Amino acid sequence: MKRVYILTGIILLMLQATAQEISYKEYMERVFGNNIALTAKKLDIDIAEASVKSAKIYNDPTLAVSYTNNEDWSKELGQGIEFELSKSFTFGVRQGRMDVADKERRQTLALLEEYIRNFRTNATIAYLEHIRANMMLQETTEMYNDITEVANNDSIRFHKGDIAESNWLESRMAQGIARNAMLEAEALRTKTAIMLGYFMGDITRAETLRGTGTLEISGEPAPLSEYIRTAIQHRPDIVVALSQADIAEARLKFNKAQRRPELNVNLGATYNFSNPDFTTLKAGIAIPLKFSSLNKGTRMIDETLLKQANIEAEEARLLVETEVMQAYSDFKYSAKQAETFSTEMLSDMERVVENKRKAYELGEISFLDYLIVERNENEMRQQYIDALFDKAAAWVELQHVTGFGIEQE
């Protein structure tokens, strides 16, 4: 039996030596530095900046060259070459196009902030799930070790004739069930560790990652009104909704400018090869008659889109306030659930298990009576871990709906 414990200890030490411990701060630094999806999303800013530069261009002039011959080629009369340079001038179109591009750039920035807000929350929840998996594995391992020790003792007692074979078989079956629970918890820890690697943009040896944080959240939340006020001011999705209204208004002005009359200016010269030769200069302007502007359909569409965007902005504010109220309620409820489990309660339960084990070893109770208490303690500790996780996750969600960054480890 000693050899088994020594071998188990060596294996645990080897696993611990290969583990890569990582704190929440280190984890988030690597997430924001290496995540592939986030890196690709940031390129939207470069695209928006390029669109702003593209909107600044002017209309290009047009150069035309033509050859004319009014009579028989053999007489060489009326032959000439004509050059013409023309350009269209619009009023307010370029500025309107620039305004639309700038508003879209600001919306892109807000969309990136919104993406980062959601991304930070998902990455944090993944870290908390890994911490919970670590704690669950520790609990199931402790239960497996306790039952294994009892089963080993029962094996010795059975061969000495102190207990019946049925008692020994019961403890062996319980040991197998506990081992399966431990293996399941270990698989979950590996799965959550790989997810940490995904968020950090590198899954090489990700299964060896070990988070060093805790599920403890200390401190009291601020008043609900303060969270609502802060959310209205800082939530990126509200900025996105407001920017959509700005874009609709800019497009309304841009399309209005496009309906204004244009001015086409042209300058030209014709050189005639006749005898004597001569040159003709010409200049002129042209004003397109935009009868199509009398159609109010496009203007009605723009005005309706602007009205719709303003309504959606109000809806976004209402949705934000609703989400904050729900998240605040969930956090308060989760905090009360976590408070149900006290350190004294867990210590008392541990003493009960120890007493039941001694009673079983003395033959005062059956193995089933001891096993029920052992499993009850393990279940209670797992419920406690779940309560801590729910509270931490609810706190993260409260920060998420408020628009804050997640700063507390």
C-alpha positions in Angstrom: 0.0 0.0 0.0 2.9 2.4 0.8 4.3 1.7 -2.7 0.9 2.7 -4.2 0.9 6.0 -2.3 4.5 6.7 -3.3 3.8 6.0 -6.9 0.7 8.2 -6.8 2.7 11.0 -5.2 5.4 10.8 -7.9 2.8 10.9 -10.7 1.2 14.0 -9.1 4.5 15.7 -8.8 5.3 15.0 -12.4 1.9 16.4 -13.5 2.4 19.5 -11.4 5.9 20.0 -12.9 4.5 20.1 -16.4 1.6 22.4 -15.5 1.6 26.0 -16.7 0.3 28.3 -14.0 -1.3 31.5 -15.2 -3.0 34.3 -13.3 -6.1 36.1 -14.6 -4.0 39.2 -15.4 -1.4 37.2 -17.4 -4.2 35.3 -19.1 -6.0 38.5 -20.2 -2.8 40.1 -21.4 -2.2 37.1 -23.7 -5.8 37.1 -24.8 -5.8 40.7 -26.0 -2.3 40.3 -27.4 -2.7 37.0 -29.4 -6.3 36.1 -30.0 -6.8 35.6 -33.7 -10.5 36.6 -33.9 -9.8 39.8 -32.0 -6.8 40.7 -34.2 -8.9 40.2 -37.3 -11.7 42.4 -35.9 -9.3 45.2 -35.2 -8.6 45.4 -39.0 -12.1 46.9 -39.3 -10.6 50.2 -38.0 -8.0 50.2 -40.8 -10.8 49.6 -43.3 -12.9 52.5 -41.9 -9.9 54.8 -41.9 -9.2 54.0 -45.5 -12.9 54.7 -46.4 -12.5 58.2 -44.8 -9.5 58.9 -47.0 -11.3 57.5 -50.0 -14.2 59.9 -49.4 -12.0 62.9 -49.7 -11.3 62.5 -53.5 -12.5 65.1 -56.0 -14.2 64.4 -59.3 -11.7 63.7 -62.1 -11.6 66.0 -65.1 -12.2 64.6 -68.6 -9.8 65.1 -71.6 -11.2 64.4 -75.0 -9.4 64.4 -78.4 -11.2 64.1 -81.7 -10.4 64.3 -85.4 -12.7 66.0 -88.0 -12.8 66.1 -91.8 -15.7 67.9 -93.4 -14.8 67.4 -97.2 -13.0 65.0 -99.5 -9.7 63.9 -98.1 -7.9 64.6 -101.3 -8.8 68.3 -101.1 -7.5 68.5 -97.5 -10.2 71.1 -96.6 -11.9 71.2 -93.2 -9.6 68.8 -91.5 -8.9 69.5 -87.9 -8.0 68.2 -84.4 -10.1 69.1 -81.4 -9.0 69.1 -77.8 -11.5 69.5 -74.9 -11.1 69.5 -71.2 -14.2 69.3 -69.0 -15.0 68.9 -65.3 -18.2 68.6 -63.3 -18.6 70.6 -60.1 -21.0 69.5 -57.4 -22.1 71.4 -54.4 -21.9 69.7 -51.0 -21.6 66.1 -52.4 -18.0 65.6 -51.4 -18.5 67.1 -48.0 -21.6 64.9 -47.5 -19.7 61.8 -48.6 -16.9 62.7 -46.1 -19.4 63.2 -43.3 -21.0 59.8 -44.0 -17.6 58.1 -44.0 -16.6 59.8 -40.8 -19.8 58.7 -39.0 -19.3 55.2 -40.2 -15.8 55.2 -38.9 -17.1 56.3 -35.5 -19.6 53.5 -35.6 -16.9 51.0 -36.4 -14.9 52.1 -33.4 -18.1 51.7 -31.2 -18.7 48.2 -32.8 -15.1 47.2 -31.9 -15.6 48.4 -28.3 -18.8 46.4 -28.2 -17.0 43.3 -29.6 -14.3 43.7 -27.0 -16.8 44.1 -24.2 -18.5 40.8 -25.1 -15.1 39.2 -25.8 -13.7 40.2 -22.5 -16.7 38.8 -20.7 -16.6 35.5 -22.6 -12.9 35.1 -21.9 -13.4 35.9 -18.2 -16.2 33.4 -17.9 -14.0 30.8 -19.5 -11.3 31.5 -16.8 -13.9 31.2 -14.0 -15.1 27.9 -15.5 -11.6 26.6 -15.4 -11.1 27.6 -11.8 -14.4 25.9 -10.9 -13.2 22.8 -12.7 -10.0 22.9 -10.7 -11.9 23.1 -7.5 -14.3 20.3 -8.5 -11.3 18.1 -9.4 -9.8 18.7 -6.0 -13.0 17.8 -4.2 -13.6 14.6 -6.2 -9.9 13.7 -5.7 -10.2 14.1 -2.0 -13.3 11.9 -1.9 -11.6 9.3 -4.0 -8.5 9.3 -1.8 -10.7 8.9 1.4 -12.7 6.0 -0.1 -9.6 4.4 -1.5 -8.0 4.5 2.0 -11.1 2.9 3.5 -11.2 0.3 0.7 -7.5 -0.6 1.3 -8.2 -0.9 5.0 -11.2 -3.1 4.3 -9.0 -5.3 2.2 -6.6 -5.8 5.1 -9.5 -6.3 7.5 -11.2 -8.8 5.2 -8.1 -10.9 4.8 -7.7 -10.9 8.6 -11.3 -12.1 8.9 -12.5 -8.9 10.8 -15.2 -8.0 8.2 -17.3 -9.9 5.8 -16.5 -10.1 2.1 -19.7 -8.0 1.3 -18.3 -5.1 3.2 -15.0 -5.2 1.3 -16.9 -5.5 -2.0 -19.0 -2.5 -1.1 -16.0 -0.3 -0.4 -14.3 -1.5 -3.7 -17.4 -0.6 -5.7 -17.6 2.8 -4.0 -13.9 3.3 -4.8 -14.6 2.6 -8.5 -17.5 5.1 -8.6 -15.4 7.7 -6.9 -12.6 7.1 -9.4 -14.9 7.6 -12.4 -16.2 10.9 -10.8 -12.6 12.0 -10.4 -11.7 11.1 -14.0 -14.8 13.0 -15.2 -13.7 16.1 -13.3 -10.2 15.8 -14.7 -11.6 15.6 -18.2 -13.6 18.8 -17.6 -10.5 20.6 -16.2 -8.6 19.6 -19.4 -11.5 20.8 -21.6 -11.7 24.2 -19.8 -7.9 24.6 -20.0 -8.0 24.0 -23.8 -10.6 26.8 -24.0 -8.2 29.1 -22.2 -5.6 28.3 -24.9 -8.2 29.1 -27.6 -8.8 32.5 -26.2 -5.1 33.2 -25.9 -4.7 32.2 -29.6 -2.4 29.2 -28.9 -3.6 25.7 -28.0 -0.1 24.1 -27.9 0.0 22.2 -24.6 -3.1 24.1 -23.6 -4.3 21.1 -21.6 -1.5 21.8 -19.0 -2.7 25.3 -18.2 -3.7 25.9 -14.6 -5.4 29.1 -13.5 -4.3 30.5 -10.2 -7.3 32.8 -9.5 -10.2 32.2 -7.1 -14.0 32.4 -7.3 -14.1 34.8 -4.4 -15.8 38.2 -5.0 -15.6 40.6 -2.2 -17.3 44.0 -1.6 -20.9 45.2 -1.9 -22.4 46.4 -5.2 -23.2 50.1 -5.8 -26.8 51.3 -5.8 -28.8 50.1 -8.9 -29.3 53.7 -10.1 -25.6 54.2 -10.3 -25.2 51.1 -12.5 -28.0 52.3 -14.8 -26.5 55.7 -15.1 -23.1 54.4 -15.9 -24.4 51.9 -18.4 -26.3 54.6 -20.3 -23.1 56.6 -20.5 -20.6 53.9 -21.3 -22.3 51.0 -23.1 -20.8 50.8 -26.6 -24.0 49.4 -28.1 -25.8 52.6 -27.2 -23.0 54.5 -29.0 -23.6 52.1 -31.9 -27.3 52.9 -31.9 -26.8 56.6 -31.7 -24.2 56.5 -34.4 -26.7 54.7 -36.6 -28.9 57.7 -36.3 -26.0 60.0 -37.1 -25.2 58.0 -40.2 -28.9 58.1 -41.3 -28.9 61.9 -40.8 -25.6 62.2 -42.7 -26.9 60.1 -45.6 -30.0 62.3 -45.7 -27.9 65.4 -46.2 -25.6 63.6 -48.7 -28.5 62.4 -50.9 -30.0 65.9 -50.7 -26.7 67.3 -51.9 -26.7 64.8 -54.8 -30.1 66.2 -55.9 -28.7 69.7 -56.3 -27.9 70.9 -59.8 -24.4 70.3 -61.0 -22.2 72.6 -63.1 -20.3 71.1 -66.0 -17.5 73.4 -67.3 -15.6 72.7 -70.5 -12.7 74.4 -72.3 -11.7 73.4 -75.8 -9.6 74.2 -78.9 -9.8 73.1 -82.5 -7.0 73.4 -85.0 -8.0 73.4 -88.6 -5.5 72.3 -91.3 -7.1 74.3 -94.2 -5.2 76.9 -96.2 -4.9 79.2 -94.4 -5.0 77.2 -91.2 -6.7 78.6 -88.1 -7.5 77.7 -84.5 -10.9 77.9 -82.8 -11.2 78.3 -79.0 -14.4 77.5 -77.1 -15.6 77.5 -73.5 -18.9 76.6 -72.1 -21.0 75.5 -69.1 -23.7 72.9 -68.8 -26.3 72.5 -66.1 -28.1 69.1 -66.0 -31.8 69.5 -65.5 -32.5 67.0 -62.7 -36.2 66.5 -63.1 -35.6 63.2 -61.3 -35.1 65.2 -58.1 -38.8 66.0 -58.1 -39.5 62.4 -57.2 -39.8 62.3 -53.4 -39.3 58.6 -53.0 -35.6 58.7 -52.1 -36.1 61.6 -49.7 -39.0 59.8 -48.0 -36.8 56.7 -47.6 -34.0 58.8 -46.0 -36.4 60.5 -43.6 -38.0 57.2 -42.6 -34.5 55.6 -42.0 -33.6 58.5 -39.8 -36.8 58.2 -37.8 -36.3 54.5 -37.5 -32.7 55.0 -36.2 -33.9 57.4 -33.6 -36.5 55.0 -32.4 -34.0 52.1 -32.2 -31.7 54.3 -30.2 -34.5 54.8 -27.6 -35.1 51.1 -27.7 -31.4 50.5 -27.0 -31.5 52.7 -23.9 -34.6 50.8 -22.6 -32.9 47.4 -23.3 -29.7 48.5 -21.5 -31.7 49.6 -18.4 -33.6 46.3 -18.4 -30.4 44.2 -18.7 -28.8 46.1 -15.8 -31.8 45.6 -13.6 -31.8 41.9 -14.3 -28.0 41.5 -13.8 -28.2 43.4 -10.6 -31.0 41.1 -9.3 -29.1 38.0 -10.4 -26.0 39.2 -8.5 -27.8 39.9 -5.3 -29.5 36.5 -5.5 -26.3 34.7 -6.2 -24.6 36.5 -3.3 -27.3 35.3 -0.9 -26.9 31.7 -2.2 -23.2 31.8 -1.6 -23.7 33.2 1.9 -25.7 30.0 2.7 -22.5 28.1 2.9 -20.3 29.2 5.8 -16.9 28.0 6.8 -18.3 26.7 10.0 -20.9 24.6 8.2 -18.2 23.0 6.0 -16.0 22.3 9.0 -18.9 20.7 10.9 -19.7 18.5 7.9 -16.1 17.4 7.7 -16.1 16.4 11.4 -19.3 14.5 10.9 -17.6 12.5 8.1 -14.6 11.8 10.2 -16.8 10.6 13.1 -18.8 8.4 10.7 -15.6 6.9 9.3 -14.3 6.0 12.8 -17.7 4.5 13.7 -17.6 2.3 10.6 -14.1 1.2 11.3 -15.2 0.3 14.8 -18.1 -1.7 13.4 -20.7 0.5 14.9 -22.4 1.5 11.6 -22.5 0.0 8.1 -20.4 1.1 5.2 -23.5 2.5 3.4 -24.1 4.8 6.4 -20.6 6.1 6.2 -20.8 6.4 2.3 -24.0 8.5 2.5 -22.4 11.0 4.8 -19.2 11.1 2.6 -21.2 11.8 -0.5 -23.4 14.4 1.2 -20.3 16.3 2.2 -18.8 16.1 -1.3 -22.2 17.2 -2.8 -22.4 20.1 -0.4 -18.8 21.2 -1.2 -19.6 21.0 -4.9 -22.8 23.1 -4.3 -20.6 25.6 -2.5 -18.2 25.8 -5.5 -21.2 26.2 -7.8 -22.6 29.0 -5.6 -19.2 30.8 -5.7 -19.0 30.4 -9.5 -22.6 31.7 -9.9 -21.8 34.7 -7.8 -18.6 35.4 -9.7 -20.3 34.9 -13.1 -23.1 37.2 -12.0 -20.6 39.9 -11.0 -18.9 39.6 -14.4 -22.3 39.9 -16.1 -23.1 43.0 -14.0 -19.8 44.6 -15.2 -20.6 43.5 -18.7 -24.1 45.1 -18.9 -22.7 48.2 -17.2 -20.0 48.7 -19.8 -17.1 48.5 -17.4 -13.9 46.6 -17.9 -13.4 43.6 -15.6 -10.6 44.7 -13.2 -11.0 42.6 -10.1 -9.2 39.3 -10.2 
